[in-house]
Amino acid sequence: MVMLSDDEIALLKAILTALRGIKVRDIDKALVILSKAEQRL
């Protein structure tokens, strides 16, 4: 088992909270936009 410091735990919580806030649809939209931009090159 890995022992984490209080700072590391706080950082992980912040990252997980941020990831939870990102919606899958938003990621899909971004991927579509990026793939369209890539095809134009």
Secondary structure, DSSP 8 states (H G I E B T S, - for coil): -----HHHHHHHHHHHHHHHHS-HHHHHHHHHHHHHHHHH-
